[in-house]
Amino acid sequence: MSVTAKDLFGAWRLESWSFVYDDGRPQEFPLGRDSEGIIIYTPGGQVSATLMRAGRLAKAPGSEAERAAAFADSFAYAGRYEVRDGTVFHSIEVATNPALIGVTSTRHIKLDGDRLTLSGPDFAAGTGRTQMIVWLRST
């Protein structure tokens, strides 16, 4: 059975986000093995994803260095999505990284009960790595 947009509707909590290298290097976890995040798919075709390093300080960053660290420890974007042939395409309209605005990411879908795995090429071309993002349906 092919996955449809309806199968994605709702909120999902991040289980893991990693880079898997084509050359067999060990997986990397850009925001740590215990990173946190939420992705939301709406019936109207909107997607919003926010990820962050676990254990961030619960205070507003004051100095330039603190603001830079807060930016480096998080990642977010939102836009529209479409599901075709077992793949979801995220058309990014707003993002913490302005280089991603206007980019369409391609993520292959594997749905196993309440576990959603999205995998596909890294945003940075030519890295020889695949992004592997695992989400659990939020209750």
N, C-alpha and C positions, 0 to 999 in steps of 0.2 A: 504494500500500500504506500502510495506516495504522500509525502508530507505536504500539507496545505498551509496557507497563511493562518487559517482558523486554529490549527494545532499550536501555533505560537502565541496566540492571544494571551495577554496577562503579563504578570511580573515573574521574573526569574532571578534567583540569587546566585552569585558567582561561587562555584566550587573551586575552579582553578583556571589560570590563564598562563599559558606557557608558549615558548618558541621551540619548535622541533626542527632540528637541522638536517638537511639532506645528506651531509657528509658524516653523520653518525655522532657528532659531538653531543655531549649531554644536554638535556633540556635546560632551558633557562626560564626563570620566572621573573618577568620584568618588574613586578611590584611585590615580589616575595611569594613564597609558597602559601602563605595564609592571607593573601590579598582578599579584599571584599569588594562587592559590586552588585549592581542591579541593572537588568535590562528589561525594558517594558515594550511590548508590542501591542498596539491598539487596533481595534477592528477597522478604524479609518485609515490605516496604512502608515501610521507614524511609529518610529522607533526612537528610544532614548536609552543610552548606556552610560553608566558612570562606574568607574573602577578606582580603587585607592589602595595604598599600602595600609595594612592593618596597624593599629597602635599609634596612629597620628595624634599629635597633641591637640587637645580640645581648646585651643585658644587662637585668636586671630593673629596671623603672622604680622609682626611689626616692621622688622628690618627688611632690607632688600634681600639679604641672604635667606631669611625665613620665608619670604614670599617665593623665592626661587625653589627652595626645598619643598614647599607645599605644592607648587606646580609640578615638580618632578615626581612627586609621590601620588599623582592622580592623573586620570585620563577620562575624558567625557566627550560624547558627541550625540547629536540628534538629527533626525531627518525623516526621510520616507523609506519604506521597504517594499519589496515585492518578492514573492516566492514563485520560482519556476523550476521544474524538473529536479526537485530535491535540493535546491540551492536557494539561499536568501541573498538578495542584493540590497545593501544599505546605501542609499544615496545621501551622503552627509551634507547637511545644510549649515549646521553650527558645530563648533568643536573647540576644545581647549587648545588644540594645535591648529593654527590657522592654515597650515599646509594641507590639511585634510578636507577643508571646505571645498565642495565640488567633486570630491572623490567618491566613486562607487566601489564599496568593498564587496567581494564575493566570498560567501561562506557556505560550504557544503554542510548539510543538515543530517545529523543522526539523532533520532528521537527514540529513547528507550524508557518507556513509562514516564516518570517525572524528571528524567535526566535528558538535557538537550546539549549536544556537542556540536559546536560550530567550528569548522576548520577551513583554512584557506590561506592564500598567499599573504605575506607580510605587506604592510603598507609601503615599506621601503623596498623598491625593486632591486633585484640582484643580490639579495642577502643570503639566498640559499636556505631560507627558513620558512616554515609554515606556522601560522598562529593556530593554537588549539585552545578553545575556550569552552569550558564545561559549566553549565548552569543547572540549577535545581529549581523546579517549579516552586514558587513562593505561595504559602498558604495564608 
